[in-house]
Amino acid sequence: MIDLTGTHEENMAAIASAPISEGFKAHIRKDYQKQCDELNIELDSIFSKDLDIEHEKNSIPINEIVPKGMTIKKYYSKEQRLLRGESISYMKFD
């Protein structure tokens, strides 16, 4: 068994010192590099997103929630939330 849980250099050293054939070592190195490349692509796609833009795309504008003519404070008041059947124990709005 080859332990490939260390750094890239440690993993390459573990493969090099493993008691297996050079052909199998080459296969393991190739597979290991493929997995590293796939992980880097996934990480790049996760961290390359602008979170502000993502938040804006997934947000509902407040004017689509609060009825016209009602203030935000009134909309989130205890009475209005009770009328809508919402739980009032989780939110305090001053």
Buried (B, 14 or more C-beta within 10 A) or exposed (E): EEEBEEEEEEBBEBBEEBEEEEEEBEEBBEEBEEEEEEEEEEEEEEEEEEEEEEEEEEEEEEEEEBEEEEEEEEBBBEEBBEEEEEEBEEEEEE
